[in-house]
Amino acid sequence: MITITIANQKGGVAKTTTALCLANGLQECGYRVLMIDMDPQCNTTTTYKAVQENTNTLYDLLHESCSIAEAIQTTESGDIISSDVHLAGIEGEFAAHIKNYTLLRKKLREIEDSYDYTIIDTPPNIGFYMTSALVASDGVIVPLKAEKFAIDGLAQIMGNIKDARDVNPSLKVYGVLLTVYDKRTALDTIVHDQLPEIGKEQGFHVFNTSIRTCQQIKEAQSRQVRLFDEYPSCNAAIDYANLIKELLEIIKKEEK
């Protein structure tokens, strides 16, 4: 099983969209996929139509009051460990104990033969939830919107990834992904053209694929349906399909 975290401390960069479309696209390729929603905002959980009441959630898993198998829900969109709004106010409780940072990693080992991929959606801040996801992962994808401040913030998330490697030395940066890209906008074009060079200078890979801005993404999220199911020919579905092809090639090379 390969575990991939979608992470960026900045909000509004299509992090949840990327997690959802990556899981959906991998399922379309025939892979067994588990989604983990580590964001207390619960947007991925809501999109999966997973429940939070009277069931085991990430809250229960992190408190070790259930096994990881008992925390998995099967929905029409796929298998998920749902987030929980109660996680919002207790991050410090988990962060106070160093052993908690490796808890998710240990739990995932119990189901490593049950799935091909685990995708982890994380909150837009560097803290316990994002860090423990990185510690549990084989690789990370960093979505990035074409904005100057977003580029400036890359050093921060890369620094957090470096810190996570103290516990998880094999953690890879699969790539930085340009999202919400509109080639008609001058700044978007500038960022698109400059980002690969910035990646070379700072030592991170930039995906050849960029995710174009697409109204169907908002429509799919509003209707709580999967993009590849409902809008398979839209720009974003095409782009995410290309991203998955590129990602699988990267993973294949890493495994050699």
N, C-alpha and C positions, 0 to 999 in steps of 0.2 A: 504493500500500500504506500502510495506517495501522498504526502500531506503538503498542501499549498496554502499559504496565508496571503490574503489580499490586504495590504497595509499602507496607510499614509496618515500622518497625524493631522493633515489638513482635510476639512470637510468639503463636500461639493465636487469631488473629483471622480465620481462614478465608481466608487469603491464597491458599494453593495451591488450596483448594476453589473459590475465585472464579476463579482462572486457568483451572482445568479446565472449570468450567461455562460460563465465557464462551466458551472455544474451542469446546466441544461445541455450545453454543447457536447460535453464529455459523455453524458447519458445518450445523446443522439449517436455517438460513435460506438455505443455498446458497452461502455464502461460502467461498473458499479460505483456509485458516487454517494458519499455522505457529506452533508452540509452541516457546519457548526456555526451558529450565530453567537458571537461573543460580544456583540454590540447591545448594550442595555436599551437602545432605542427600538430594538426588535423589528426593524424593517424587513429583514430577510425572513424572520419568523412569520410575520404578517403575510408576506408574499406567498410563502409556502402553505398558508392557512393552517399552521400548526397551533396547537392549543398551549396555554400557559397555566391554566387552572386545573387543579385536581389531577395533575400528571407530573412526572419527573422532567425537570428542565436542567439547563446548565447550572442554575442555582443549586439544585440538589446534587448534581455531579461534583461541583467544586466543594460542597460541604461533605462530600463522601457519604451521603445518605442513600445512594443508589449506585449500582454498577453502570458502566457506560452503555451496556446493552439495554438496560432498563430505561435509559434516558433517550433512546432513539425512537422517534416517531416516524411512521410511514405515512406519507401524504401523496396526493395526486402528483405533486411536483417532485417527489423523491423522499429519501430518508433525511431526517434532520434532527439535530439536538437543538432544541429551541432556546432562545434567550429568555430573559425574565426581567420585567421592569424592576423587580426588587434588587437586581444587581447594581442599579445605578448608585445607590448610596453606601455600598459596603465594599468598594474596591480596596480601600485602605485596610480593611479587615484581612483580606487575602494577602495583600502586599506586605503585611507585617511579619509574615513567616516565610522564610526563604524556600522551604520545602514545597510551598504551594506553586512556585514557578515551574516545577517539573511534574506537577500532578497530571495535567492534561496529556503530556508526553507519555507518562506511564500508563494512563488509561487507554490511550489509543493503541498501545501494543496488544491489548486484550482482544482487539477486533481487527488486527492487521490482515488477517486472511479473509475477512468478510467483504472488503471493499478494495477497489483498484485505486481510487482517489478520495481524499478528504479535502474539502475546500473550507477554509475558515474566514469568515467575515469579521472584521475587527472595528472597534470604535475609532472616531477621528481624534484620538489623543494618545500620547505615549504614556502608558501606565501598565498596571498589572495584566489586564486582559490582552492587550496587544503583545506585550513581552512574553507572556506564557504561551501565546499562539506561536510566536517565532521560535521559542524554545522547543515546541512540539513539532516543528515543520521541517520538511526536506528543502523547501524553497519558498521564496516570496516574490510576489508580483506587486510593483508599486505603481498604481494608477496616478497619472499626472495631468492636470488640466493646463491648457496653454496660457498660463499667466506667469508674470515675472516673479511674484511672491511665491508661487508654487515651486518654481525652479530653485529659488533661494532656499526653500525649506527642505530641499532634497538632502542637504548635508545632515540635517537633524535626523531624518528617518534612517539614513545610511549609518549614522552613528549609533542608533538604537539597534540596528541589525548587527553591527560590529560587537556591541555589548552582549547581545544574545548569543553570539558565537563563543563567548567565554564558557557557556554551558553546553551549547550545541555547535561544536566546531564545523560540522558538515553542512550547516545552513548555507544555501546558495541564493543569490539574487538572480532569479530567472530573467528578470528584465524590468525596465521602466516602460510603462505603457501610456502613450499619449491618448487621452480621451476627450470627448466632446469637441472633436476637431472639426473646424469649419475653414476650409481652404480659401474661402472668399474673404476671410478676415486677415488683415495684414499681420497682426500679432500672432495669430495661430500659425501662419506660414513661417514666420521668423522662428518661432519656438520649434516647429516641426523640422526646420532645416538645421538649427543649431544644436538640438538636443543630442544627436549622435556624437557630435564632437565633444560636447560637455561630458558625455558618458565615457569617451575614450580618455579624457583628461582626468576624470575622477574615479575611473576604474569600475564602471557598471555598464551592463549591457542595456541597449535600448531596442525594443522590439521594432522590427521593420513595419509591422502592422500598426496603424493608428485607427482609433474608433471614431468614426464620423458622427457628428451630431445627428440625431434621428428622433423625430416625433413619436415613432412607434414604440420607442423605449418607454416614454411617459405613459402611453396608452396601455401598454402591457402591464406596467406597474399599477396603474389605476384600476385595471380590471383583474389584477392578481392572476395573470396568466403568464405562461412561459413564452419568451420571445420567439424561439425557434418553432414552437407549435403554432403560434398565431400569425407571426409575421416573418416567415422564413426567407423572404426575398428582400426585406428592407436593408438599408445600408448597414445598420448596426449588426444585424444577424450575419450578413456577409463578412463584415470585419471581424466579428468574434469567431466565426468559423475559421477564418484565416489565422487569427491569433492562436487558436487551439492547434492547428497544423504546425505552426511555428514552435509553439511550446512543446509539443510532443517530440519534435525533432531535437530540441534542446535537451529534453529529458533523456532521450535515446542516446545522445552523445555523452551525457554525463554518466550514464550507466556503463559505458564501455570502459 
